[in-house]
């Protein structure tokens, strides 16, 4: 733990803010591979919830309420054409959304910091979904095992939105998702990552705990299959070596 004496986020100035210190070297390596800027930290729910933050994943804009007593919606945020999905807040201040994998009820942790959507390996094996090896590994914090496989999901549901023929990463999430949530009813089956949030124009309203998503029509048919070359390309785009 540490105390940041002055913490500035745009026009918001925080004083004596407690933070958790972690090793982000894995994320830095991933950023270099993907030719992106390296991060210095992770902005958590301890700031996003009290400031009633609104995150527009498509426009890559974060709105924070400087005055907590100010009333009204967030100016410049367009919700038209988006479907409203409730978010669940856990005791550990993580946000989850109800959904399904090939029709089996499941919950996904909303993780804007994840490069790609990931499913827990144990859940995928229990569903008897074929797995494809990749030479890649994840850079996420606190994972016990970092090897990544790929699974082709016929129907990934987030709220009432169905995403058909979706390739997702598969990894052991035991070190990241705690308190027995991986085996709860419904189980937390994985992470809802940035590639789905951006492609579906997601808006996350931390104040009302609501996820807004746009359904897409340009999806592959449910029976689409991937060959080994496709799997390799998916890994290069989504994961760091």
C-alpha positions as CSV (number, residue, x, y, z in Angstrom):
1,X,0.0,0.0,0.0
2,X,1.0,3.6,-0.5
3,X,-0.5,7.1,-0.2
4,X,-0.4,9.4,-3.2
5,X,-0.4,13.0,-1.8
6,X,-1.7,14.5,-5.0
7,X,-3.5,12.5,-7.7
8,X,-4.8,14.4,-10.7
9,X,-7.3,12.9,-13.2
10,X,-8.1,15.5,-15.8
11,X,-9.8,18.3,-13.9
12,X,-10.3,16.2,-10.8
13,X,-7.7,16.6,-8.0
14,X,-7.5,13.9,-5.3
15,X,-5.5,14.4,-2.1
16,X,-4.0,11.6,0.1
17,X,-5.4,8.8,-2.1
18,X,-4.6,5.3,-0.9
19,X,-3.4,3.0,-3.6
20,X,-2.2,-0.6,-4.0
21,X,1.2,-1.2,-5.5
22,X,1.6,-4.1,-7.9
23,X,4.1,-5.4,-10.5
24,X,2.8,-4.3,-14.0
25,X,5.9,-5.4,-15.9
26,X,3.8,-8.0,-17.7
27,X,1.4,-5.3,-19.0
28,X,4.4,-3.2,-20.1
29,X,5.7,-6.1,-22.1
30,X,2.3,-6.6,-23.7
31,X,2.1,-2.9,-24.6
32,X,5.5,-3.0,-26.3
33,X,4.4,-6.1,-28.4
34,X,1.2,-4.3,-29.4
35,X,3.0,-1.0,-30.0
36,X,0.9,0.8,-27.4
37,X,1.8,3.1,-24.6
38,X,2.9,1.5,-21.4
39,X,0.6,2.0,-18.4
40,X,1.6,3.4,-15.0
41,X,-1.3,2.0,-13.0
42,X,-4.9,0.7,-13.0
43,X,-7.8,3.0,-12.2
44,X,-10.1,1.1,-9.9
45,X,-13.6,1.1,-8.6
46,X,-12.6,3.0,-5.4
47,X,-12.4,6.1,-7.7
48,X,-14.8,5.2,-10.5
49,X,-17.8,4.5,-8.2
50,X,-17.7,7.6,-5.9
51,X,-17.1,9.9,-8.9
52,X,-20.0,8.3,-10.8
53,X,-17.7,7.8,-13.7
54,X,-19.1,7.1,-17.2
55,X,-16.7,5.4,-19.7
56,X,-17.4,5.5,-23.4
57,X,-15.3,2.5,-24.7
58,X,-15.8,3.4,-28.4
59,X,-14.8,7.0,-28.1
60,X,-12.3,6.3,-25.4
61,X,-13.6,9.0,-23.2
62,X,-13.8,8.9,-19.4
63,X,-16.2,11.3,-17.6
64,X,-15.8,11.9,-13.8
65,X,-18.1,13.9,-11.7
66,X,-16.0,16.6,-9.9
67,X,-19.0,17.7,-7.8
68,X,-20.6,14.6,-6.2
69,X,-23.8,16.7,-5.5
70,X,-24.3,17.8,-9.1
71,X,-27.5,16.5,-10.6
72,X,-28.3,15.4,-14.2
73,X,-26.8,13.1,-16.8
74,X,-23.4,13.2,-18.4
75,X,-23.2,15.7,-21.3
76,X,-22.0,14.4,-24.6
77,X,-22.8,10.7,-24.0
78,X,-25.2,9.2,-26.5
79,X,-27.2,6.2,-25.5
80,X,-29.5,5.9,-28.5
81,X,-29.4,2.5,-30.2
82,X,-27.8,0.9,-27.1
83,X,-29.3,-1.8,-25.0
84,X,-29.3,-1.4,-21.2
85,X,-27.8,-4.2,-19.1
86,X,-27.6,-4.1,-15.3
87,X,-24.2,-4.6,-13.6
88,X,-23.7,-6.5,-10.4
89,X,-21.2,-5.2,-7.8
90,X,-19.3,-7.8,-5.8
91,X,-17.9,-7.5,-2.3
92,X,-14.5,-7.0,-3.9
93,X,-15.8,-4.0,-5.9
94,X,-15.7,-5.8,-9.2
95,X,-18.5,-5.4,-11.7
96,X,-20.2,-8.4,-13.3
97,X,-22.8,-8.9,-16.0
98,X,-25.2,-11.8,-16.5
99,X,-24.9,-13.7,-19.7
100,X,-24.5,-17.2,-21.1
101,X,-22.0,-19.4,-23.0
102,X,-23.6,-21.6,-25.6
103,X,-26.9,-21.2,-23.6
104,X,-25.3,-22.1,-20.2
105,X,-25.9,-19.3,-17.7
106,X,-22.7,-17.5,-16.6
107,X,-21.4,-14.2,-15.4
108,X,-18.6,-12.2,-16.8
109,X,-16.4,-9.7,-15.0
110,X,-16.3,-6.4,-16.9
111,X,-12.6,-5.7,-17.4
112,X,-11.7,-2.8,-19.7
113,X,-8.0,-3.5,-19.0
114,X,-8.2,-7.0,-20.6
115,X,-7.0,-6.9,-24.3
116,X,-9.5,-9.7,-25.1
117,X,-12.4,-11.6,-23.6
118,X,-11.2,-14.6,-21.6
119,X,-13.0,-17.6,-20.3
120,X,-11.9,-19.8,-17.4
121,X,-10.3,-23.0,-18.6
122,X,-12.3,-25.2,-16.1
123,X,-15.6,-23.8,-17.3
124,X,-14.8,-24.4,-21.0
125,X,-13.7,-28.0,-20.4
126,X,-16.8,-28.6,-18.4
127,X,-18.8,-27.4,-21.4
128,X,-16.8,-29.8,-23.6
129,X,-15.9,-27.0,-26.0
130,X,-12.8,-27.8,-28.1
131,X,-9.6,-25.9,-27.3
132,X,-6.8,-24.8,-29.6
133,X,-3.2,-24.3,-28.4
134,X,-1.4,-21.0,-29.0
135,X,2.2,-20.0,-28.2
136,X,1.0,-17.0,-26.3
137,X,0.5,-16.0,-22.6
138,X,-1.5,-13.5,-20.8
139,X,0.0,-10.5,-19.0
140,X,-2.9,-10.1,-16.5
141,X,-2.0,-9.4,-12.8
142,X,-2.3,-12.3,-10.2
143,X,-2.7,-15.2,-12.6
144,X,-1.2,-18.4,-11.4
145,X,-1.0,-19.9,-14.9
146,X,-0.5,-17.7,-18.0
147,X,-0.7,-20.1,-20.9
148,X,-3.5,-19.1,-23.4
149,X,-5.7,-21.3,-25.5
150,X,-8.5,-20.3,-27.9
151,X,-12.1,-21.6,-28.0
152,X,-14.7,-21.0,-30.7
153,X,-18.0,-20.1,-28.9
154,X,-21.1,-20.6,-31.0
155,X,-23.1,-18.1,-28.9
156,X,-21.8,-15.7,-26.3
157,X,-24.6,-13.8,-24.6
158,X,-24.1,-10.6,-22.7
159,X,-27.5,-9.6,-21.2
160,X,-29.9,-10.0,-24.1
161,X,-27.2,-9.5,-26.8
162,X,-26.0,-12.6,-28.6
163,X,-22.5,-12.6,-30.1
164,X,-22.4,-15.4,-32.6
165,X,-19.3,-17.4,-33.7
166,X,-16.9,-15.7,-31.3
167,X,-13.3,-16.8,-30.8
168,X,-12.1,-16.1,-27.2
169,X,-9.0,-16.7,-25.1
170,X,-9.1,-19.5,-22.5
171,X,-7.0,-19.3,-19.4
172,X,-6.9,-20.5,-15.8
173,X,-8.5,-17.6,-13.8
174,X,-8.0,-19.1,-10.3
175,X,-5.6,-16.4,-9.2
176,X,-7.8,-13.5,-10.4
177,X,-11.4,-14.4,-9.5
178,X,-11.8,-15.3,-5.8
179,X,-14.4,-16.1,-3.1
180,X,-15.6,-19.2,-4.9
181,X,-17.2,-17.2,-7.7
182,X,-15.8,-19.6,-10.4
183,X,-18.0,-22.3,-8.9
184,X,-21.0,-20.3,-7.8
185,X,-24.4,-20.5,-9.4
186,X,-24.3,-19.1,-12.0
187,X,-20.5,-19.3,-12.2
188,X,-18.2,-16.4,-13.1
189,X,-17.0,-17.9,-16.4
190,X,-14.5,-15.2,-17.4
191,X,-13.7,-11.6,-18.3
192,X,-15.6,-9.4,-20.7
193,X,-12.7,-7.7,-22.5
194,X,-11.9,-4.5,-24.4
195,X,-12.4,-6.0,-27.9
196,X,-16.1,-6.7,-27.3
197,X,-16.6,-3.5,-25.3
198,X,-15.2,-1.4,-28.2
199,X,-16.7,-3.2,-31.1
200,X,-20.2,-3.0,-29.5
201,X,-19.8,0.7,-28.6
202,X,-20.0,-0.1,-24.8
203,X,-20.7,2.7,-22.3
204,X,-20.2,1.8,-18.7
205,X,-22.1,4.0,-16.1
206,X,-20.5,3.3,-12.7
207,X,-23.0,5.7,-11.0
208,X,-26.0,3.7,-12.0
209,X,-24.1,0.4,-12.4
210,X,-25.3,-0.1,-16.0
211,X,-23.6,-1.4,-19.1
212,X,-24.9,-0.2,-22.5
213,X,-24.1,-2.3,-25.6
214,X,-25.0,-2.1,-29.3
215,X,-26.0,-5.3,-31.0
216,X,-24.1,-5.9,-34.3
217,X,-25.4,-7.5,-37.4
218,X,-22.1,-8.2,-39.1
219,X,-21.4,-11.4,-37.2
220,X,-20.2,-14.8,-38.7
221,X,-22.7,-17.7,-38.9
222,X,-22.8,-19.9,-35.8
223,X,-21.3,-22.8,-37.6
224,X,-18.1,-21.0,-38.7
225,X,-14.9,-22.9,-37.9
226,X,-11.3,-21.7,-37.5
227,X,-8.2,-23.4,-38.9
228,X,-4.8,-23.3,-37.3
229,X,-3.8,-20.2,-39.3
230,X,-6.9,-18.4,-38.0
231,X,-6.1,-19.4,-34.4
232,X,-2.5,-18.1,-34.8
233,X,-3.8,-14.7,-36.1
234,X,-6.2,-14.4,-33.2
235,X,-3.4,-15.0,-30.7
236,X,-1.1,-12.4,-32.4
237,X,-3.9,-9.8,-32.3
238,X,-5.0,-10.4,-28.7
239,X,-2.2,-11.7,-26.6
240,X,1.4,-11.0,-25.8
241,X,4.2,-13.6,-26.2
